Amino acid sequence: MIKSIRKSLLSPLYMFLKDSRAVGIVLIACTLISMILANSGAGPGYIGFWNDLFDPAGGHHYQYRSLHLPNSYLLWINDGMMVLFFFMVGMEIKRELTVGELSSIRQSILPVLAAIGGMLFPALIFTLFNNGTEYAHGWGIPMATDIAFSLGILSLLGKRVPVSLKIFLMALAIIDDLGAILTIAIFYTPHLEIKYLLIGAAVFLIPLLLNFMKVERLIFYFIPGLVLWYCLFNSGVHATIAGVLLAFCIPQDKISELVHGLHDPVNFIVMPLFALANTAILLPSDVMQALHHDISYGVITGLVIGKPLGIFVLSFIAVKMKLGTLPAKSNWWQLLGIGLIAGIGFTMSIFISSLAYTDRNLQIIAIMSVIVASVVAGAAGFIYLRLIRR
């Protein structure tokens, strides 16, 4: 009887978690819940919770005297837990580059060029709106495509979109993530502590050597990986880069197993916590007025217009120059729709928003703009692809 009740309760949940749309739905729900709570009567306590760190036993602030570690739940999520997300993304990038869609020049040239266009055009558009202002440093915000959301929206269209286009979008988004990771490492590192950077470089040689020696035991990779994270956190380079560096050292035959094992914890624990913590923002009394800002113009226009334009233009040039071919059973109209959906920036764009500005008010404007742009891009891409199919 108990087993029957348990099965009847857990089966729908299990089926939901296996649905390709589940990640996007959970992230949307967490974003809405977080923004509602932040702007309710519980707002000050809720926002304060993420920006503080308490001793569960005594209620006192943690003080790190000998170790330099994140000092708030928000930082533990962004600098700590998000390493798992970057670790998983790094392994997916390595897998695609070695045995997947990006393993040959012929296969990879179109999504690579499309991704470059999808990063350059939004950055240029943002710069046009903000060049010469104190907001110009946010040019990296509209460059990213959120894999989970974009593929989730695409899955809603079912057979209306050929499988080849879904693979194209996934490859494009993976390259896009690699571009975002490099952007964070190179341009969003405010200062460098050379001592920690040199120690981190020395530690990184350990997993590299283990990979060269074909060591299979993963624990021998994870221990230096933790030390590498600590060194990068204190070096000024964003600590999440440690996840990507470690991912490229993992033996190829272990990657599929690890990605499979991390899928649910990352997508249904780490990412929802990231959404809850980073969208715990107090909205201005006049939201529309706040969106009439150079940052908003740059982010929204960059994601909604710059993304599809950049993807389409560089794809068109690549095909016309015979550098690549359109995905099988697709046409230019459908490719434009994929470009629209790629304008869903969300996770990485919000992440870069927190790095681009130190002023919390500017971060809020940027995050609001990312959410608005992602909703508009997702809805526009979905409706457009449904209409052209008819």
Contacts in CASP RR format, 6 or more apart in sequence:
PFRMAT RR
TARGET T0000
AUTHOR 0000-0000-0000
METHOD contacts of the structure
MODEL  1
MIKSIRKSLLSPLYMFLKDSRAVGIVLIACTLISMILANSGAGPGYIGFW
NDLFDPAGGHHYQYRSLHLPNSYLLWINDGMMVLFFFMVGMEIKRELTVG
ELSSIRQSILPVLAAIGGMLFPALIFTLFNNGTEYAHGWGIPMATDIAFS
LGILSLLGKRVPVSLKIFLMALAIIDDLGAILTIAIFYTPHLEIKYLLIG
AAVFLIPLLLNFMKVERLIFYFIPGLVLWYCLFNSGVHATIAGVLLAFCI
PQDKISELVHGLHDPVNFIVMPLFALANTAILLPSDVMQALHHDISYGVI
TGLVIGKPLGIFVLSFIAVKMKLGTLPAKSNWWQLLGIGLIAGIGFTMSI
FISSLAYTDRNLQIIAIMSVIVASVVAGAAGFIYLRLIRR
16 22 0 8 1.000
17 264 0 8 1.000
17 268 0 8 1.000
20 151 0 8 1.000
20 152 0 8 1.000
20 155 0 8 1.000
21 152 0 8 1.000
21 155 0 8 1.000
21 156 0 8 1.000
22 267 0 8 1.000
22 268 0 8 1.000
23 148 0 8 1.000
23 149 0 8 1.000
23 152 0 8 1.000
23 267 0 8 1.000
23 268 0 8 1.000
23 271 0 8 1.000
24 148 0 8 1.000
24 149 0 8 1.000
24 152 0 8 1.000
26 267 0 8 1.000
26 268 0 8 1.000
26 271 0 8 1.000
26 272 0 8 1.000
27 148 0 8 1.000
27 149 0 8 1.000
27 271 0 8 1.000
27 272 0 8 1.000
27 275 0 8 1.000
27 346 0 8 1.000
27 347 0 8 1.000
30 272 0 8 1.000
30 275 0 8 1.000
30 276 0 8 1.000
30 279 0 8 1.000
31 275 0 8 1.000
31 279 0 8 1.000
31 371 0 8 1.000
33 276 0 8 1.000
34 275 0 8 1.000
34 276 0 8 1.000
34 277 0 8 1.000
34 279 0 8 1.000
34 280 0 8 1.000
35 279 0 8 1.000
35 280 0 8 1.000
35 281 0 8 1.000
35 283 0 8 1.000
37 43 0 8 1.000
37 46 0 8 1.000
37 280 0 8 1.000
38 46 0 8 1.000
38 47 0 8 1.000
38 279 0 8 1.000
38 280 0 8 1.000
38 281 0 8 1.000
38 282 0 8 1.000
38 283 0 8 1.000
39 282 0 8 1.000
39 283 0 8 1.000
40 46 0 8 1.000
43 282 0 8 1.000
46 280 0 8 1.000
47 280 0 8 1.000
47 281 0 8 1.000
47 282 0 8 1.000
49 73 0 8 1.000
50 72 0 8 1.000
50 73 0 8 1.000
50 74 0 8 1.000
50 276 0 8 1.000
50 277 0 8 1.000
50 280 0 8 1.000
51 72 0 8 1.000
51 73 0 8 1.000
51 74 0 8 1.000
52 61 0 8 1.000
52 72 0 8 1.000
52 73 0 8 1.000
53 61 0 8 1.000
53 62 0 8 1.000
53 70 0 8 1.000
53 71 0 8 1.000
53 72 0 8 1.000
53 73 0 8 1.000
53 76 0 8 1.000
54 60 0 8 1.000
54 61 0 8 1.000
54 62 0 8 1.000
55 61 0 8 1.000
55 62 0 8 1.000
62 71 0 8 1.000
64 71 0 8 1.000
68 233 0 8 1.000
68 234 0 8 1.000
69 233 0 8 1.000
70 76 0 8 1.000
70 78 0 8 1.000
70 79 0 8 1.000
70 80 0 8 1.000
70 233 0 8 1.000
73 277 0 8 1.000
74 277 0 8 1.000
74 278 0 8 1.000
77 270 0 8 1.000
77 273 0 8 1.000
77 274 0 8 1.000
77 277 0 8 1.000
77 278 0 8 1.000
78 240 0 8 1.000
78 274 0 8 1.000
78 277 0 8 1.000
78 278 0 8 1.000
78 351 0 8 1.000
78 354 0 8 1.000
79 233 0 8 1.000
79 238 0 8 1.000
79 239 0 8 1.000
79 240 0 8 1.000
80 229 0 8 1.000
80 239 0 8 1.000
80 240 0 8 1.000
81 270 0 8 1.000
81 273 0 8 1.000
81 274 0 8 1.000
82 240 0 8 1.000
82 270 0 8 1.000
82 274 0 8 1.000
82 351 0 8 1.000
83 229 0 8 1.000
83 239 0 8 1.000
83 240 0 8 1.000
83 242 0 8 1.000
83 243 0 8 1.000
84 243 0 8 1.000
84 262 0 8 1.000
84 265 0 8 1.000
84 266 0 8 1.000
84 270 0 8 1.000
85 240 0 8 1.000
85 266 0 8 1.000
85 270 0 8 1.000
85 271 0 8 1.000
85 274 0 8 1.000
85 347 0 8 1.000
86 181 0 8 1.000
86 240 0 8 1.000
86 241 0 8 1.000
86 242 0 8 1.000
86 243 0 8 1.000
86 244 0 8 1.000
86 247 0 8 1.000
87 243 0 8 1.000
87 244 0 8 1.000
87 246 0 8 1.000
87 247 0 8 1.000
87 262 0 8 1.000
88 247 0 8 1.000
88 258 0 8 1.000
88 259 0 8 1.000
88 262 0 8 1.000
88 263 0 8 1.000
88 266 0 8 1.000
89 147 0 8 1.000
89 174 0 8 1.000
89 177 0 8 1.000
89 181 0 8 1.000
89 244 0 8 1.000
89 247 0 8 1.000
90 177 0 8 1.000
90 178 0 8 1.000
90 181 0 8 1.000
90 243 0 8 1.000
90 244 0 8 1.000
90 247 0 8 1.000
90 248 0 8 1.000
91 247 0 8 1.000
91 250 0 8 1.000
91 255 0 8 1.000
91 258 0 8 1.000
91 259 0 8 1.000
92 174 0 8 1.000
92 259 0 8 1.000
93 174 0 8 1.000
93 175 0 8 1.000
93 177 0 8 1.000
93 178 0 8 1.000
93 244 0 8 1.000
93 247 0 8 1.000
94 247 0 8 1.000
94 248 0 8 1.000
94 250 0 8 1.000
94 252 0 8 1.000
94 255 0 8 1.000
95 252 0 8 1.000
95 255 0 8 1.000
95 256 0 8 1.000
95 259 0 8 1.000
96 102 0 8 1.000
96 103 0 8 1.000
96 171 0 8 1.000
96 174 0 8 1.000
97 103 0 8 1.000
98 252 0 8 1.000
99 252 0 8 1.000
100 107 0 8 1.000
101 107 0 8 1.000
101 108 0 8 1.000
101 111 0 8 1.000
101 167 0 8 1.000
101 170 0 8 1.000
101 171 0 8 1.000
102 108 0 8 1.000
102 111 0 8 1.000
102 112 0 8 1.000
102 171 0 8 1.000
102 174 0 8 1.000
102 175 0 8 1.000
106 324 0 8 1.000
108 171 0 8 1.000
109 318 0 8 1.000
109 323 0 8 1.000
109 324 0 8 1.000
110 168 0 8 1.000
110 315 0 8 1.000
110 318 0 8 1.000
110 319 0 8 1.000
110 323 0 8 1.000
110 324 0 8 1.000
110 325 0 8 1.000
110 326 0 8 1.000
110 327 0 8 1.000
111 168 0 8 1.000
111 171 0 8 1.000
111 172 0 8 1.000
111 175 0 8 1.000
112 175 0 8 1.000
113 314 0 8 1.000
113 315 0 8 1.000
113 317 0 8 1.000
113 318 0 8 1.000
113 323 0 8 1.000
114 168 0 8 1.000
114 172 0 8 1.000
114 310 0 8 1.000
114 311 0 8 1.000
114 314 0 8 1.000
114 315 0 8 1.000
114 318 0 8 1.000
115 172 0 8 1.000
115 173 0 8 1.000
115 175 0 8 1.000
115 176 0 8 1.000
115 179 0 8 1.000
115 311 0 8 1.000
116 175 0 8 1.000
116 314 0 8 1.000
117 310 0 8 1.000
117 311 0 8 1.000
117 313 0 8 1.000
117 314 0 8 1.000
118 143 0 8 1.000
118 145 0 8 1.000
118 176 0 8 1.000
118 306 0 8 1.000
118 307 0 8 1.000
118 310 0 8 1.000
118 311 0 8 1.000
118 314 0 8 1.000
118 339 0 8 1.000
118 342 0 8 1.000
119 143 0 8 1.000
119 176 0 8 1.000
119 179 0 8 1.000
120 310 0 8 1.000
121 302 0 8 1.000
121 306 0 8 1.000
121 307 0 8 1.000
121 309 0 8 1.000
121 310 0 8 1.000
121 313 0 8 1.000
122 140 0 8 1.000
122 142 0 8 1.000
122 143 0 8 1.000
122 302 0 8 1.000
122 303 0 8 1.000
122 306 0 8 1.000
122 307 0 8 1.000
123 139 0 8 1.000
123 140 0 8 1.000
123 142 0 8 1.000
123 143 0 8 1.000
125 142 0 8 1.000
125 298 0 8 1.000
125 301 0 8 1.000
125 302 0 8 1.000
125 305 0 8 1.000
125 306 0 8 1.000
126 138 0 8 1.000
126 139 0 8 1.000
126 140 0 8 1.000
126 141 0 8 1.000
126 142 0 8 1.000
126 298 0 8 1.000
126 299 0 8 1.000
126 301 0 8 1.000
126 302 0 8 1.000
127 136 0 8 1.000
127 139 0 8 1.000
128 298 0 8 1.000
129 294 0 8 1.000
129 297 0 8 1.000
129 298 0 8 1.000
129 301 0 8 1.000
130 136 0 8 1.000
130 138 0 8 1.000
130 139 0 8 1.000
130 294 0 8 1.000
130 295 0 8 1.000
130 298 0 8 1.000
133 294 0 8 1.000
135 294 0 8 1.000
135 295 0 8 1.000
135 357 0 8 1.000
135 362 0 8 1.000
137 356 0 8 1.000
137 357 0 8 1.000
138 295 0 8 1.000
138 352 0 8 1.000
138 353 0 8 1.000
138 356 0 8 1.000
138 357 0 8 1.000
138 366 0 8 1.000
140 180 0 8 1.000
140 183 0 8 1.000
140 187 0 8 1.000
140 352 0 8 1.000
140 356 0 8 1.000
141 299 0 8 1.000
141 349 0 8 1.000
141 352 0 8 1.000
141 353 0 8 1.000
141 356 0 8 1.000
141 366 0 8 1.000
141 369 0 8 1.000
141 370 0 8 1.000
142 298 0 8 1.000
142 299 0 8 1.000
142 302 0 8 1.000
142 303 0 8 1.000
142 306 0 8 1.000
142 307 0 8 1.000
142 345 0 8 1.000
142 349 0 8 1.000
142 370 0 8 1.000
142 373 0 8 1.000
143 176 0 8 1.000
143 179 0 8 1.000
143 180 0 8 1.000
143 183 0 8 1.000
143 349 0 8 1.000
143 352 0 8 1.000
144 176 0 8 1.000
144 177 0 8 1.000
144 180 0 8 1.000
144 345 0 8 1.000
144 347 0 8 1.000
144 348 0 8 1.000
144 349 0 8 1.000
144 352 0 8 1.000
145 172 0 8 1.000
145 173 0 8 1.000
145 176 0 8 1.000
145 177 0 8 1.000
145 307 0 8 1.000
145 342 0 8 1.000
145 343 0 8 1.000
145 344 0 8 1.000
145 345 0 8 1.000
145 348 0 8 1.000
146 173 0 8 1.000
146 344 0 8 1.000
146 345 0 8 1.000
146 346 0 8 1.000
146 347 0 8 1.000
146 348 0 8 1.000
146 349 0 8 1.000
146 374 0 8 1.000
147 170 0 8 1.000
147 173 0 8 1.000
147 174 0 8 1.000
147 177 0 8 1.000
148 267 0 8 1.000
148 271 0 8 1.000
148 347 0 8 1.000
149 344 0 8 1.000
149 345 0 8 1.000
149 346 0 8 1.000
149 347 0 8 1.000
149 374 0 8 1.000
149 378 0 8 1.000
150 169 0 8 1.000
150 173 0 8 1.000
150 341 0 8 1.000
150 342 0 8 1.000
150 343 0 8 1.000
150 344 0 8 1.000
150 378 0 8 1.000
151 166 0 8 1.000
151 169 0 8 1.000
151 170 0 8 1.000
151 173 0 8 1.000
153 341 0 8 1.000
153 344 0 8 1.000
153 378 0 8 1.000
153 381 0 8 1.000
153 382 0 8 1.000
154 161 0 8 1.000
154 165 0 8 1.000
154 166 0 8 1.000
154 169 0 8 1.000
154 338 0 8 1.000
154 341 0 8 1.000
155 166 0 8 1.000
156 382 0 8 1.000
157 382 0 8 1.000
157 385 0 8 1.000
157 386 0 8 1.000
157 389 0 8 1.000
160 385 0 8 1.000
160 386 0 8 1.000
160 389 0 8 1.000
161 334 0 8 1.000
161 338 0 8 1.000
161 385 0 8 1.000
162 327 0 8 1.000
162 328 0 8 1.000
162 329 0 8 1.000
162 330 0 8 1.000
162 334 0 8 1.000
164 327 0 8 1.000
164 328 0 8 1.000
164 329 0 8 1.000
164 330 0 8 1.000
165 327 0 8 1.000
165 330 0 8 1.000
165 334 0 8 1.000
165 335 0 8 1.000
165 338 0 8 1.000
167 327 0 8 1.000
168 327 0 8 1.000
168 330 0 8 1.000
168 338 0 8 1.000
169 338 0 8 1.000
169 341 0 8 1.000
169 342 0 8 1.000
172 311 0 8 1.000
172 338 0 8 1.000
172 342 0 8 1.000
173 342 0 8 1.000
176 342 0 8 1.000
177 348 0 8 1.000
180 348 0 8 1.000
180 352 0 8 1.000
181 241 0 8 1.000
181 244 0 8 1.000
183 352 0 8 1.000
184 238 0 8 1.000
184 240 0 8 1.000
184 241 0 8 1.000
184 351 0 8 1.000
184 352 0 8 1.000
184 355 0 8 1.000
185 237 0 8 1.000
185 238 0 8 1.000
185 241 0 8 1.000
188 238 0 8 1.000
188 352 0 8 1.000
188 355 0 8 1.000
188 356 0 8 1.000
189 236 0 8 1.000
189 237 0 8 1.000
189 238 0 8 1.000
190 236 0 8 1.000
191 236 0 8 1.000
192 235 0 8 1.000
192 236 0 8 1.000
192 237 0 8 1.000
193 234 0 8 1.000
193 235 0 8 1.000
193 236 0 8 1.000
194 235 0 8 1.000
196 231 0 8 1.000
196 232 0 8 1.000
196 234 0 8 1.000
196 235 0 8 1.000
196 236 0 8 1.000
197 231 0 8 1.000
197 232 0 8 1.000
197 235 0 8 1.000
197 236 0 8 1.000
197 237 0 8 1.000
199 231 0 8 1.000
200 227 0 8 1.000
200 228 0 8 1.000
200 231 0 8 1.000
200 232 0 8 1.000
200 235 0 8 1.000
203 224 0 8 1.000
203 225 0 8 1.000
203 227 0 8 1.000
203 228 0 8 1.000
203 231 0 8 1.000
204 224 0 8 1.000
204 228 0 8 1.000
204 245 0 8 1.000
206 224 0 8 1.000
207 220 0 8 1.000
207 221 0 8 1.000
207 224 0 8 1.000
207 225 0 8 1.000
207 228 0 8 1.000
207 246 0 8 1.000
207 249 0 8 1.000
208 249 0 8 1.000
210 220 0 8 1.000
210 221 0 8 1.000
210 249 0 8 1.000
211 221 0 8 1.000
211 249 0 8 1.000
211 250 0 8 1.000
211 251 0 8 1.000
214 251 0 8 1.000
215 221 0 8 1.000
215 251 0 8 1.000
216 251 0 8 1.000
216 254 0 8 1.000
218 250 0 8 1.000
218 254 0 8 1.000
218 258 0 8 1.000
221 246 0 8 1.000
221 249 0 8 1.000
221 250 0 8 1.000
222 246 0 8 1.000
225 242 0 8 1.000
225 243 0 8 1.000
225 246 0 8 1.000
228 242 0 8 1.000
228 245 0 8 1.000
228 246 0 8 1.000
229 239 0 8 1.000
229 242 0 8 1.000
229 243 0 8 1.000
232 238 0 8 1.000
232 239 0 8 1.000
232 241 0 8 1.000
232 242 0 8 1.000
233 239 0 8 1.000
233 242 0 8 1.000
238 355 0 8 1.000
250 258 0 8 1.000
271 347 0 8 1.000
274 347 0 8 1.000
274 350 0 8 1.000
274 351 0 8 1.000
275 347 0 8 1.000
278 350 0 8 1.000
278 351 0 8 1.000
278 354 0 8 1.000
278 367 0 8 1.000
279 350 0 8 1.000
279 367 0 8 1.000
279 371 0 8 1.000
281 363 0 8 1.000
281 364 0 8 1.000
281 367 0 8 1.000
281 368 0 8 1.000
282 364 0 8 1.000
283 290 0 8 1.000
283 364 0 8 1.000
283 368 0 8 1.000
284 290 0 8 1.000
284 364 0 8 1.000
287 368 0 8 1.000
290 296 0 8 1.000
290 364 0 8 1.000
290 365 0 8 1.000
290 368 0 8 1.000
291 300 0 8 1.000
291 365 0 8 1.000
291 368 0 8 1.000
291 369 0 8 1.000
291 372 0 8 1.000
293 365 0 8 1.000
293 369 0 8 1.000
295 362 0 8 1.000
295 365 0 8 1.000
295 366 0 8 1.000
295 369 0 8 1.000
296 365 0 8 1.000
296 368 0 8 1.000
296 369 0 8 1.000
296 372 0 8 1.000
298 369 0 8 1.000
299 349 0 8 1.000
299 366 0 8 1.000
299 369 0 8 1.000
299 370 0 8 1.000
299 373 0 8 1.000
300 369 0 8 1.000
300 372 0 8 1.000
300 373 0 8 1.000
300 376 0 8 1.000
302 373 0 8 1.000
303 343 0 8 1.000
303 344 0 8 1.000
303 345 0 8 1.000
303 349 0 8 1.000
303 370 0 8 1.000
303 373 0 8 1.000
303 374 0 8 1.000
303 377 0 8 1.000
304 340 0 8 1.000
304 343 0 8 1.000
304 373 0 8 1.000
304 376 0 8 1.000
304 377 0 8 1.000
304 380 0 8 1.000
307 339 0 8 1.000
307 340 0 8 1.000
307 342 0 8 1.000
307 343 0 8 1.000
307 377 0 8 1.000
308 336 0 8 1.000
308 337 0 8 1.000
308 339 0 8 1.000
308 340 0 8 1.000
308 342 0 8 1.000
308 343 0 8 1.000
311 335 0 8 1.000
311 338 0 8 1.000
311 339 0 8 1.000
311 342 0 8 1.000
312 332 0 8 1.000
312 335 0 8 1.000
312 336 0 8 1.000
312 339 0 8 1.000
315 326 0 8 1.000
315 335 0 8 1.000
316 332 0 8 1.000
318 324 0 8 1.000
319 325 0 8 1.000
319 326 0 8 1.000
326 332 0 8 1.000
326 335 0 8 1.000
327 335 0 8 1.000
333 388 0 8 1.000
334 385 0 8 1.000
334 388 0 8 1.000
336 384 0 8 1.000
337 381 0 8 1.000
337 384 0 8 1.000
337 385 0 8 1.000
337 388 0 8 1.000
339 381 0 8 1.000
340 377 0 8 1.000
340 378 0 8 1.000
340 380 0 8 1.000
340 381 0 8 1.000
340 384 0 8 1.000
341 377 0 8 1.000
341 378 0 8 1.000
341 381 0 8 1.000
341 382 0 8 1.000
341 385 0 8 1.000
342 377 0 8 1.000
343 373 0 8 1.000
343 374 0 8 1.000
343 377 0 8 1.000
343 378 0 8 1.000
344 374 0 8 1.000
344 377 0 8 1.000
344 378 0 8 1.000
345 370 0 8 1.000
345 373 0 8 1.000
345 374 0 8 1.000
345 377 0 8 1.000
346 370 0 8 1.000
346 371 0 8 1.000
346 374 0 8 1.000
349 370 0 8 1.000
349 373 0 8 1.000
349 374 0 8 1.000
350 367 0 8 1.000
350 370 0 8 1.000
353 363 0 8 1.000
353 366 0 8 1.000
353 367 0 8 1.000
353 370 0 8 1.000
354 363 0 8 1.000
356 366 0 8 1.000
357 363 0 8 1.000
357 366 0 8 1.000
END
